[in-house]
């Protein structure tokens, strides 16, 4: 009986493990990874902060609030914002992406993400 309890405990802990770059969504499921393929603004929703920083790098600005974080990435004439909220289990996951023009107003999310990626991947001189 003692061995059965130990095996059940080990299996239970293994089930809780998540892959690197992943988190737990609000329903308790594993969040998607961003992988290495083409990136879209919609793909940024539902992933852990570590997955986004792995693809976009560290944000230019980060605001932390109780149970939430907002990351801002500059893309030249726009800013891309990623909003993270804490799930019931305390794990942060992205829930919304927005893009704003530098002079104000909404910007195209896909164009802004492309500008952020181009800026991040530009060769250093």
The first five atom37 places (N, CA, C, CB, O) and aatype in JSON, in Angstrom:
{
  "aatype": [20, 20, 20, 20, 20, 20, 20, 20, 20, 20, 20, 20, 20, 20, 20, 20, 20, 20, 20, 20, 20, 20, 20, 20, 20, 20, 20, 20, 20, 20, 20, 20, 20, 20, 20, 20, 20, 20, 20, 20, 20, 20, 20, 20, 20, 20, 20, 20, 20, 20, 20, 20, 20, 20, 20, 20, 20, 20, 20, 20, 20, 20, 20, 20, 20, 20, 20, 20, 20, 20, 20, 20, 20, 20, 20, 20, 20, 20, 20, 20, 20, 20, 20, 20, 20, 20, 20, 20, 20, 20, 20, 20, 20, 20, 20, 20, 20, 20, 20, 20, 20, 20, 20, 20, 20, 20, 20, 20, 20, 20, 20, 20, 20, 20, 20, 20, 20, 20, 20, 20, 20, 20, 20, 20, 20],
  "atom_mask": [
    [1, 1, 1, 1, 1],
    [1, 1, 1, 1, 1],
    [1, 1, 1, 1, 1],
    [1, 1, 1, 1, 1],
    [1, 1, 1, 1, 1],
    [1, 1, 1, 1, 1],
    [1, 1, 1, 1, 1],
    [1, 1, 1, 1, 1],
    [1, 1, 1, 1, 1],
    [1, 1, 1, 1, 1],
    [1, 1, 1, 1, 1],
    [1, 1, 1, 1, 1],
    [1, 1, 1, 1, 1],
    [1, 1, 1, 1, 1],
    [1, 1, 1, 1, 1],
    [1, 1, 1, 1, 1],
    [1, 1, 1, 1, 1],
    [1, 1, 1, 1, 1],
    [1, 1, 1, 1, 1],
    [1, 1, 1, 1, 1],
    [1, 1, 1, 1, 1],
    [1, 1, 1, 1, 1],
    [1, 1, 1, 1, 1],
    [1, 1, 1, 1, 1],
    [1, 1, 1, 1, 1],
    [1, 1, 1, 1, 1],
    [1, 1, 1, 1, 1],
    [1, 1, 1, 1, 1],
    [1, 1, 1, 1, 1],
    [1, 1, 1, 1, 1],
    [1, 1, 1, 1, 1],
    [1, 1, 1, 1, 1],
    [1, 1, 1, 1, 1],
    [1, 1, 1, 1, 1],
    [1, 1, 1, 1, 1],
    [1, 1, 1, 1, 1],
    [1, 1, 1, 1, 1],
    [1, 1, 1, 1, 1],
    [1, 1, 1, 1, 1],
    [1, 1, 1, 1, 1],
    [1, 1, 1, 1, 1],
    [1, 1, 1, 1, 1],
    [1, 1, 1, 1, 1],
    [1, 1, 1, 1, 1],
    [1, 1, 1, 1, 1],
    [1, 1, 1, 1, 1],
    [1, 1, 1, 1, 1],
    [1, 1, 1, 1, 1],
    [1, 1, 1, 1, 1],
    [1, 1, 1, 1, 1],
    [1, 1, 1, 1, 1],
    [1, 1, 1, 1, 1],
    [1, 1, 1, 1, 1],
    [1, 1, 1, 1, 1],
    [1, 1, 1, 1, 1],
    [1, 1, 1, 1, 1],
    [1, 1, 1, 1, 1],
    [1, 1, 1, 1, 1],
    [1, 1, 1, 1, 1],
    [1, 1, 1, 1, 1],
    [1, 1, 1, 1, 1],
    [1, 1, 1, 1, 1],
    [1, 1, 1, 1, 1],
    [1, 1, 1, 1, 1],
    [1, 1, 1, 1, 1],
    [1, 1, 1, 1, 1],
    [1, 1, 1, 1, 1],
    [1, 1, 1, 1, 1],
    [1, 1, 1, 1, 1],
    [1, 1, 1, 1, 1],
    [1, 1, 1, 1, 1],
    [1, 1, 1, 1, 1],
    [1, 1, 1, 1, 1],
    [1, 1, 1, 1, 1],
    [1, 1, 1, 1, 1],
    [1, 1, 1, 1, 1],
    [1, 1, 1, 1, 1],
    [1, 1, 1, 1, 1],
    [1, 1, 1, 1, 1],
    [1, 1, 1, 1, 1],
    [1, 1, 1, 1, 1],
    [1, 1, 1, 1, 1],
    [1, 1, 1, 1, 1],
    [1, 1, 1, 1, 1],
    [1, 1, 1, 1, 1],
    [1, 1, 1, 1, 1],
    [1, 1, 1, 1, 1],
    [1, 1, 1, 1, 1],
    [1, 1, 1, 1, 1],
    [1, 1, 1, 1, 1],
    [1, 1, 1, 1, 1],
    [1, 1, 1, 1, 1],
    [1, 1, 1, 1, 1],
    [1, 1, 1, 1, 1],
    [1, 1, 1, 1, 1],
    [1, 1, 1, 1, 1],
    [1, 1, 1, 1, 1],
    [1, 1, 1, 1, 1],
    [1, 1, 1, 1, 1],
    [1, 1, 1, 1, 1],
    [1, 1, 1, 1, 1],
    [1, 1, 1, 1, 1],
    [1, 1, 1, 1, 1],
    [1, 1, 1, 1, 1],
    [1, 1, 1, 1, 1],
    [1, 1, 1, 1, 1],
    [1, 1, 1, 1, 1],
    [1, 1, 1, 1, 1],
    [1, 1, 1, 1, 1],
    [1, 1, 1, 1, 1],
    [1, 1, 1, 1, 1],
    [1, 1, 1, 1, 1],
    [1, 1, 1, 1, 1],
    [1, 1, 1, 1, 1],
    [1, 1, 1, 1, 1],
    [1, 1, 1, 1, 1],
    [1, 1, 1, 1, 1],
    [1, 1, 1, 1, 1],
    [1, 1, 1, 1, 1],
    [1, 1, 1, 1, 1],
    [1, 1, 1, 1, 1],
    [1, 1, 1, 1, 1],
    [1, 1, 1, 1, 1],
    [1, 1, 1, 1, 1],
    [1, 1, 1, 1, 1]
  ],
  "atom_positions": [
    [[0.83, -1.19, 0.0], [0.0, 0.0, 0.0], [0.87, 1.25, 0.0], [-0.94, 0.0, 1.21], [0.56, 2.23, -0.67]],
    [[1.97, 1.2, 0.77], [2.88, 2.34, 0.84], [3.48, 2.65, -0.53], [3.99, 2.08, 1.87], [3.61, 3.81, -0.91]],
    [[3.86, 1.59, -1.27], [4.45, 1.78, -2.59], [3.43, 2.34, -3.58], [5.01, 0.44, -3.11], [3.77, 3.16, -4.44]],
    [[2.21, 1.91, -3.45], [1.14, 2.41, -4.32], [0.92, 3.91, -4.1], [-0.17, 1.63, -4.08], [0.69, 4.66, -5.05]],
    [[0.98, 4.33, -2.85], [0.83, 5.75, -2.52], [1.97, 6.57, -3.11], [0.77, 5.93, -1.0], [1.73, 7.67, -3.63]],
    [[3.18, 6.06, -3.03], [4.34, 6.78, -3.58], [4.22, 6.89, -5.1], [5.66, 6.06, -3.2], [4.48, 7.96, -5.66]],
    [[3.84, 5.82, -5.77], [3.67, 5.85, -7.22], [2.58, 6.84, -7.61], [3.33, 4.44, -7.76], [2.75, 7.6, -8.57]],
    [[1.48, 6.85, -6.89], [0.39, 7.79, -7.19], [0.84, 9.23, -7.01], [-0.83, 7.5, -6.3], [0.47, 10.1, -7.79]],
    [[1.64, 9.49, -5.98], [2.15, 10.83, -5.73], [3.08, 11.28, -6.85], [2.89, 10.88, -4.38], [2.98, 12.4, -7.33]],
    [[3.99, 10.4, -7.28], [4.92, 10.73, -8.36], [4.16, 10.99, -9.66], [5.94, 9.58, -8.57], [4.46, 11.96, -10.35]],
    [[3.2, 10.16, -9.99], [2.41, 10.37, -11.2], [1.6, 11.66, -11.13], [1.46, 9.18, -11.43], [1.45, 12.36, -12.13]],
    [[1.1, 11.97, -9.96], [0.35, 13.22, -9.79], [1.22, 14.43, -10.0], [-0.27, 13.27, -8.42], [0.8, 15.4, -10.63]],
    [[2.44, 14.4, -9.46], [3.37, 15.51, -9.67], [3.8, 15.62, -11.11], [4.59, 15.36, -8.77], [3.94, 16.73, -11.63]],
    [[4.02, 14.52, -11.78], [4.41, 14.54, -13.2], [3.3, 15.15, -14.05], [4.74, 13.13, -13.69], [3.59, 15.83, -15.03]],
    [[2.07, 14.92, -13.69], [0.94, 15.48, -14.45], [0.87, 16.99, -14.31], [-0.37, 14.86, -13.99], [0.31, 17.65, -15.17]],
    [[1.44, 17.54, -13.23], [1.41, 18.98, -13.01], [2.51, 19.72, -13.76], [1.53, 19.26, -11.54], [2.45, 20.94, -13.91]],
    [[3.51, 19.0, -14.23], [4.64, 19.62, -14.89], [4.21, 20.2, -16.23], [5.79, 18.61, -15.08], [3.4, 19.6, -16.94]],
    [[4.76, 21.38, -16.58], [4.5, 21.96, -17.89], [5.8, 22.05, -18.65], [3.84, 23.35, -17.76], [6.87, 22.09, -18.04]],
    [[5.72, 22.09, -19.95], [6.92, 22.18, -20.79], [7.52, 23.57, -20.68], [6.59, 21.85, -22.26], [6.81, 24.53, -20.35]],
    [[8.82, 23.71, -20.96], [9.44, 25.03, -20.91], [8.73, 25.99, -21.85], [10.94, 24.94, -21.27], [8.37, 25.62, -22.97]],
    [[8.54, 27.23, -21.41], [7.88, 28.22, -22.24], [6.37, 28.13, -22.22], [8.35, 28.09, -23.63], [5.7, 28.85, -22.96]],
    [[5.84, 27.26, -21.4], [4.39, 27.12, -21.32], [3.92, 27.47, -19.93], [3.96, 25.69, -21.69], [4.7, 27.46, -18.98]],
    [[2.67, 27.77, -19.81], [2.06, 28.06, -18.53], [0.76, 27.31, -18.42], [1.85, 29.57, -18.34], [0.49, 26.4, -19.2]],
    [[-0.04, 27.7, -17.47], [-1.34, 27.07, -17.26], [-2.4, 28.12, -17.55], [-1.48, 26.5, -15.8], [-2.35, 29.22, -17.0]],
    [[-3.36, 27.8, -18.4], [-4.4, 28.78, -18.71], [-5.44, 28.82, -17.59], [-5.07, 28.45, -20.05], [-5.35, 28.06, -16.63]],
    [[-6.41, 29.71, -17.72], [-7.4, 29.93, -16.67], [-8.23, 28.68, -16.38], [-8.32, 31.07, -17.07], [-8.77, 28.54, -15.29]],
    [[-8.32, 27.78, -17.35], [-9.09, 26.55, -17.15], [-8.22, 25.42, -16.61], [-9.76, 26.12, -18.46], [-8.7, 24.31, -16.41]],
    [[-6.91, 25.7, -16.38], [-6.02, 24.68, -15.85], [-5.3, 23.89, -16.92], [-6.79, 23.75, -14.99], [-4.54, 22.97, -16.59]],
    [[-5.51, 24.21, -18.21], [-4.83, 23.5, -19.29], [-3.49, 24.13, -19.62], [-5.7, 23.46, -20.53], [-3.21, 25.27, -19.23]],
    [[-2.66, 23.4, -20.34], [-1.35, 23.91, -20.73], [-1.51, 24.91, -21.86], [-0.4, 22.76, -21.16], [-2.23, 24.65, -22.83]],
    [[-0.84, 26.07, -21.74], [-0.9, 27.09, -22.77], [-0.02, 26.72, -23.95], [-0.48, 28.45, -22.2], [0.94, 25.95, -23.82]],
    [[-0.35, 27.27, -25.1], [0.4, 27.01, -26.32], [1.78, 27.63, -26.25], [-0.36, 27.55, -27.52], [2.01, 28.61, -25.55]],
    [[2.7, 27.04, -27.0], [4.04, 27.59, -27.17], [4.04, 28.36, -28.49], [5.14, 26.46, -27.16], [3.23, 28.07, -29.37]],
    [[4.93, 29.32, -28.63], [4.98, 30.09, -29.87], [5.79, 29.41, -30.96], [5.56, 31.45, -29.59], [5.68, 29.78, -32.13]],
    [[6.6, 28.44, -30.61], [7.37, 27.72, -31.61], [8.32, 28.62, -32.38], [6.45, 27.03, -32.56], [8.69, 29.7, -31.9]],
    [[8.72, 28.19, -33.57], [9.66, 28.95, -34.37], [9.08, 29.41, -35.71], [10.89, 28.13, -34.62], [9.76, 30.1, -36.46]],
    [[7.85, 29.04, -36.02], [7.23, 29.4, -37.29], [6.83, 30.86, -37.34], [6.03, 28.53, -37.54], [7.16, 31.64, -36.44]],
    [[6.11, 31.25, -38.41], [5.63, 32.63, -38.52], [4.77, 33.01, -37.31], [4.82, 32.81, -39.83], [4.02, 32.2, -36.78]],
    [[4.92, 34.25, -36.9], [4.25, 34.72, -35.7], [3.14, 35.7, -36.07], [5.26, 35.37, -34.73], [3.35, 36.59, -36.89]],
    [[1.96, 35.52, -35.47], [0.85, 36.45, -35.67], [0.47, 37.04, -34.32], [-0.37, 35.74, -36.34], [0.82, 36.49, -33.27]],
    [[-0.23, 38.15, -34.36], [-0.69, 38.78, -33.11], [-1.63, 37.85, -32.35], [-1.4, 40.12, -33.42], [-1.56, 37.79, -31.12]],
    [[-2.49, 37.14, -33.05], [-3.41, 36.21, -32.39], [-2.66, 35.08, -31.68], [-4.4, 35.62, -33.4], [-3.13, 34.57, -30.67]],
    [[-1.49, 34.68, -32.21], [-0.71, 33.61, -31.6], [-0.12, 34.03, -30.25], [0.41, 33.17, -32.54], [0.28, 33.18, -29.46]],
    [[-0.06, 35.34, -29.99], [0.49, 35.83, -28.73], [-0.49, 35.68, -27.57], [0.88, 37.28, -28.87], [-0.11, 35.84, -26.42]],
    [[-1.75, 35.38, -27.86], [-2.77, 35.22, -26.83], [-2.81, 33.77, -26.37], [-4.18, 35.67, -27.36], [-2.85, 32.84, -27.18]],
    [[-2.79, 33.59, -25.05], [-2.89, 32.25, -24.48], [-1.56, 31.6, -24.21], [-3.67, 31.38, -25.39], [-1.48, 30.37, -24.08]],
    [[-0.49, 32.39, -24.11], [0.83, 31.81, -23.84], [1.44, 32.44, -22.59], [1.77, 32.02, -25.05], [1.01, 33.49, -22.13]],
    [[2.44, 31.77, -22.06], [3.13, 32.23, -20.87], [4.09, 33.37, -21.22], [3.9, 31.07, -20.2], [4.55, 33.46, -22.36]],
    [[4.38, 34.24, -20.26], [5.33, 35.32, -20.51], [6.68, 34.83, -21.04], [5.55, 36.11, -19.24], [7.28, 35.49, -21.89]],
    [[7.15, 33.7, -20.56], [8.45, 33.19, -21.0], [8.45, 32.86, -22.49], [8.82, 31.95, -20.2], [9.48, 33.02, -23.16]],
    [[7.32, 32.4, -23.03], [7.23, 32.09, -24.45], [7.3, 33.36, -25.29], [5.94, 31.32, -24.76], [7.92, 33.37, -26.35]],
    [[6.67, 34.43, -24.81], [6.69, 35.69, -25.55], [8.08, 36.32, -25.48], [5.63, 36.66, -24.99], [8.57, 36.81, -26.49]],
    [[8.71, 36.31, -24.32], [10.04, 36.9, -24.23], [11.05, 36.07, -25.01], [10.47, 37.02, -22.76], [12.06, 36.62, -25.47]],
    [[10.81, 34.78, -25.18], [11.71, 33.95, -25.99], [11.66, 34.36, -27.46], [11.35, 32.46, -25.84], [12.67, 34.27, -28.16]],
    [[10.5, 34.81, -27.94], [10.36, 35.21, -29.34], [10.59, 36.7, -29.57], [8.99, 34.83, -29.85], [11.16, 37.09, -30.59]],
    [[10.15, 37.54, -28.63], [10.24, 38.99, -28.84], [11.33, 39.65, -28.01], [8.92, 39.63, -28.5], [11.64, 40.82, -28.23]],
    [[11.93, 38.92, -27.08], [12.9, 39.52, -26.18], [12.2, 40.19, -25.02], [13.78, 40.53, -26.93], [10.98, 40.11, -24.87]],
    [[12.99, 40.84, -24.2], [12.42, 41.56, -23.06], [11.65, 42.79, -23.56], [13.52, 41.97, -22.05], [12.08, 43.43, -24.52]],
    [[10.54, 43.12, -22.92], [9.77, 44.29, -23.36], [10.54, 45.59, -23.1], [8.41, 44.33, -22.63], [11.42, 45.65, -22.24]],
    [[10.19, 46.61, -23.86], [10.78, 47.93, -23.65], [10.27, 48.56, -22.37], [10.48, 48.85, -24.84], [10.96, 49.36, -21.73]],
    [[9.06, 48.2, -22.0], [8.43, 48.71, -20.78], [7.55, 47.62, -20.21], [7.61, 50.01, -21.06], [6.89, 46.89, -20.95]],
    [[7.55, 47.51, -18.89], [6.73, 46.52, -18.21], [6.04, 47.18, -17.03], [7.58, 45.3, -17.74], [6.69, 47.81, -16.2]],
    [[4.73, 47.04, -16.97], [3.97, 47.56, -15.83], [3.36, 46.37, -15.09], [2.86, 48.57, -16.28], [2.69, 45.53, -15.68]],
    [[3.62, 46.33, -13.8], [3.11, 45.25, -12.97], [2.05, 45.79, -12.04], [4.26, 44.57, -12.16], [2.24, 46.81, -11.36]],
    [[0.92, 45.1, -12.01], [-0.18, 45.44, -11.13], [-0.6, 44.16, -10.42], [-1.39, 46.08, -11.91], [-0.2, 43.07, -10.82]],
    [[-1.41, 44.27, -9.38], [-1.87, 43.05, -8.71], [-2.59, 42.14, -9.71], [-2.81, 43.39, -7.53], [-3.56, 42.54, -10.34]],
    [[-2.1, 40.93, -9.85], [-2.69, 39.9, -10.7], [-2.64, 40.22, -12.19], [-4.1, 39.66, -10.3], [-3.41, 39.65, -12.96]],
    [[-1.75, 41.14, -12.61], [-1.67, 41.48, -14.04], [-0.31, 42.1, -14.36], [-2.8, 42.44, -14.44], [0.36, 42.66, -13.5]],
    [[0.07, 41.99, -15.63], [1.24, 42.69, -16.16], [0.9, 43.16, -17.56], [2.5, 41.78, -16.17], [0.14, 42.51, -18.28]],
    [[1.47, 44.3, -17.94], [1.34, 44.81, -19.29], [2.74, 45.0, -19.83], [0.51, 46.16, -19.33], [3.56, 45.68, -19.21]],
    [[3.02, 44.39, -20.99], [4.32, 44.53, -21.63], [4.15, 45.38, -22.88], [4.93, 43.14, -21.98], [3.19, 45.22, -23.63]],
    [[5.1, 46.29, -23.09], [5.07, 47.16, -24.27], [6.34, 46.94, -25.08], [4.93, 48.65, -23.86], [7.45, 46.97, -24.55]],
    [[6.16, 46.73, -26.38], [7.26, 46.59, -27.33], [7.15, 47.71, -28.35], [7.23, 45.19, -28.02], [6.09, 47.91, -28.94]],
    [[8.25, 48.44, -28.56], [8.26, 49.51, -29.55], [8.56, 48.96, -30.94], [9.28, 50.57, -29.18], [9.43, 48.12, -31.12]],
    [[7.8, 49.46, -31.91], [8.0, 49.02, -33.28], [8.26, 50.18, -34.22], [6.79, 48.24, -33.75], [7.89, 50.11, -35.39]],
    [[8.87, 51.24, -33.75], [9.11, 52.42, -34.59], [7.98, 53.4, -34.43], [9.27, 52.02, -36.07], [7.99, 54.24, -33.53]],
    [[6.98, 53.32, -35.32], [5.86, 54.26, -35.26], [4.64, 53.67, -34.55], [5.47, 54.69, -36.66], [3.54, 54.21, -34.64]],
    [[4.84, 52.56, -33.85], [3.74, 51.93, -33.1], [4.3, 51.25, -31.86], [2.96, 50.91, -34.0], [5.5, 51.05, -31.73]],
    [[3.4, 50.9, -30.97], [3.73, 50.1, -29.79], [2.78, 48.92, -29.72], [3.66, 50.96, -28.48], [1.58, 49.06, -29.92]],
    [[3.35, 47.76, -29.43], [2.57, 46.55, -29.27], [2.46, 46.27, -27.78], [3.22, 45.35, -30.03], [3.46, 46.26, -27.07]],
    [[1.24, 46.05, -27.31], [0.99, 45.79, -25.89], [0.48, 44.36, -25.72], [-0.03, 46.8, -25.31], [-0.41, 43.92, -26.44]],
    [[1.06, 43.66, -24.76], [0.6, 42.31, -24.41], [0.13, 42.37, -22.97], [1.74, 41.22, -24.62], [0.88, 42.78, -22.08]],
    [[-1.11, 41.96, -22.73], [-1.73, 42.01, -21.41], [-1.77, 40.6, -20.82], [-3.16, 42.62, -21.48], [-2.33, 39.68, -21.42]],
    [[-1.17, 40.45, -19.65], [-1.15, 39.18, -18.94], [-2.02, 39.3, -17.7], [0.3, 38.77, -18.56], [-2.0, 40.31, -17.0]],
    [[-2.78, 38.24, -17.44], [-3.6, 38.2, -16.23], [-3.34, 36.88, -15.52], [-5.1, 38.36, -16.57], [-3.05, 35.86, -16.14]],
    [[-3.45, 36.92, -14.21], [-3.22, 35.76, -13.38], [-4.45, 34.87, -13.38], [-2.86, 36.19, -11.94], [-5.57, 35.34, -13.21]],
    [[-4.22, 33.58, -13.57], [-5.3, 32.6, -13.48], [-5.54, 32.28, -12.01], [-4.96, 31.29, -14.28], [-4.79, 32.74, -11.14]],
    [[-6.56, 31.52, -11.72], [-6.9, 31.16, -10.34], [-5.74, 30.47, -9.63], [-8.12, 30.26, -10.31], [-5.6, 30.57, -8.41]],
    [[-4.9, 29.76, -10.41], [-3.77, 29.04, -9.81], [-2.54, 29.93, -9.65], [-3.42, 27.83, -10.66], [-1.49, 29.45, -9.22]],
    [[-2.64, 31.23, -9.98], [-1.55, 32.17, -9.79], [-0.59, 32.3, -10.96], [-0.79, 31.79, -8.61], [0.36, 33.08, -10.88]],
    [[-0.8, 31.56, -12.04], [0.1, 31.6, -13.19], [-0.36, 32.67, -14.17], [0.16, 30.22, -13.89], [-1.54, 32.76, -14.5]],
    [[0.6, 33.5, -14.64], [0.28, 34.54, -15.62], [0.15, 33.94, -17.01], [1.35, 35.63, -15.62], [0.92, 33.05, -17.39]],
    [[-0.81, 34.43, -17.77], [-0.98, 34.04, -19.17], [-1.46, 35.24, -19.96], [-1.96, 32.86, -19.3], [-2.21, 36.07, -19.43]],
    [[-1.05, 35.35, -21.21], [-1.47, 36.48, -22.04], [-2.95, 36.33, -22.4], [-0.6, 36.58, -23.33], [-3.4, 35.24, -22.74]],
    [[-3.68, 37.42, -22.33], [-5.12, 37.38, -22.59], [-5.55, 38.35, -23.69], [-5.88, 37.7, -21.33], [-6.63, 38.21, -24.25]],
    [[-4.68, 39.34, -23.99], [-5.07, 40.34, -24.98], [-3.82, 40.98, -25.58], [-5.98, 41.43, -24.35], [-2.81, 41.15, -24.9]],
    [[-3.9, 41.32, -26.86], [-2.83, 42.04, -27.55], [-3.45, 43.24, -28.22], [-2.08, 41.12, -28.59], [-4.53, 43.15, -28.81]],
    [[-2.76, 44.39, -28.14], [-3.24, 45.62, -28.74], [-2.06, 46.33, -29.39], [-3.94, 46.53, -27.69], [-0.92, 46.13, -28.99]],
    [[-2.34, 47.14, -30.36], [-1.31, 47.96, -31.01], [-1.81, 49.39, -31.11], [-0.95, 47.4, -32.43], [-2.97, 49.63, -31.44]],
    [[-0.93, 50.34, -30.81], [-1.29, 51.75, -30.83], [-0.25, 52.53, -31.63], [-1.39, 52.32, -29.39], [0.94, 52.23, -31.57]],
    [[-0.7, 53.52, -32.38], [0.21, 54.4, -33.11], [0.92, 55.31, -32.13], [-0.56, 55.23, -34.18], [0.38, 55.64, -31.08]],
    [[2.13, 55.71, -32.47], [2.9, 56.6, -31.6], [2.2, 57.93, -31.39], [4.29, 56.85, -32.18], [2.26, 58.51, -30.3]],
    [[1.51, 58.41, -32.43], [0.8, 59.69, -32.31], [-0.6, 59.52, -31.73], [0.71, 60.37, -33.67], [-1.35, 60.5, -31.61]],
    [[-0.96, 58.3, -31.38], [-2.27, 58.03, -30.78], [-3.19, 57.3, -31.73], [-2.93, 59.32, -30.33], [-3.05, 57.42, -32.95]],
    [[-4.1, 56.56, -31.19], [-5.06, 55.81, -31.99], [-4.61, 54.38, -32.23], [-5.28, 56.51, -33.31], [-3.46, 54.01, -32.0]],
    [[-5.55, 53.6, -32.71], [-5.3, 52.18, -32.96], [-4.37, 51.99, -34.14], [-6.61, 51.45, -33.2], [-4.4, 52.74, -35.11]],
    [[-3.53, 50.96, -34.05], [-2.64, 50.57, -35.15], [-2.97, 49.14, -35.54], [-1.13, 50.72, -34.75], [-3.57, 48.4, -34.76]],
    [[-2.58, 48.76, -36.73], [-2.77, 47.39, -37.19], [-1.84, 46.47, -36.39], [-2.48, 47.27, -38.72], [-0.63, 46.67, -36.37]],
    [[-2.41, 45.48, -35.73], [-1.63, 44.59, -34.86], [-0.57, 43.82, -35.63], [-2.55, 43.61, -34.15], [0.57, 43.71, -35.18]],
    [[-0.94, 43.29, -36.79], [0.01, 42.49, -37.57], [1.17, 43.35, -38.08], [-0.71, 41.81, -38.76], [2.33, 42.92, -38.03]],
    [[0.86, 44.55, -38.56], [1.92, 45.45, -39.05], [2.83, 45.88, -37.9], [1.3, 46.68, -39.73], [4.04, 45.98, -38.08]],
    [[2.26, 46.14, -36.74], [3.05, 46.55, -35.6], [3.93, 45.4, -35.12], [2.13, 47.04, -34.46], [5.1, 45.61, -34.8]],
    [[3.39, 44.19, -35.06], [4.19, 43.03, -34.67], [5.35, 42.84, -35.65], [3.31, 41.75, -34.62], [6.47, 42.55, -35.23]],
    [[5.08, 43.01, -36.95], [6.15, 42.89, -37.96], [7.23, 43.95, -37.72], [5.57, 43.04, -39.39], [8.42, 43.67, -37.87]],
    [[6.82, 45.16, -37.35], [7.78, 46.24, -37.07], [8.6, 45.92, -35.81], [7.04, 47.58, -36.89], [9.8, 46.19, -35.77]],
    [[7.95, 45.36, -34.8], [8.66, 44.97, -33.57], [9.68, 43.89, -33.89], [7.66, 44.48, -32.49], [10.83, 43.97, -33.44]],
    [[9.28, 42.89, -34.66], [10.19, 41.8, -35.02], [11.35, 42.31, -35.87], [9.44, 40.7, -35.77], [12.49, 41.9, -35.67]],
    [[11.06, 43.21, -36.81], [12.12, 43.77, -37.66], [13.11, 44.57, -36.82], [11.51, 44.66, -38.77], [14.32, 44.49, -37.03]],
    [[12.6, 45.32, -35.89], [13.46, 46.12, -35.01], [14.32, 45.23, -34.12], [12.62, 47.07, -34.15], [15.49, 45.51, -33.89]],
    [[13.73, 44.16, -33.61], [14.45, 43.24, -32.73], [15.5, 42.43, -33.48], [13.46, 42.3, -32.04], [16.54, 42.08, -32.92]],
    [[15.24, 42.14, -34.76], [16.13, 41.3, -35.53], [17.08, 42.1, -36.43], [15.32, 40.35, -36.37], [17.82, 41.51, -37.21]],
    [[17.06, 43.42, -36.31], [17.94, 44.25, -37.14], [19.39, 44.01, -36.75], [17.59, 45.76, -37.0], [19.7, 43.88, -35.56]],
    [[20.29, 43.95, -37.74], [21.7, 43.74, -37.4], [22.26, 44.95, -36.67], [22.53, 43.46, -38.67], [21.91, 46.09, -36.97]],
    [[23.12, 44.69, -35.71], [23.77, 45.76, -34.95], [24.98, 46.24, -35.74], [24.19, 45.27, -33.52], [25.75, 45.44, -36.27]],
    [[25.17, 47.56, -35.82], [26.34, 48.06, -36.55], [27.41, 48.56, -35.62], [25.95, 49.16, -37.5], [28.46, 49.01, -36.08]]
  ]
}
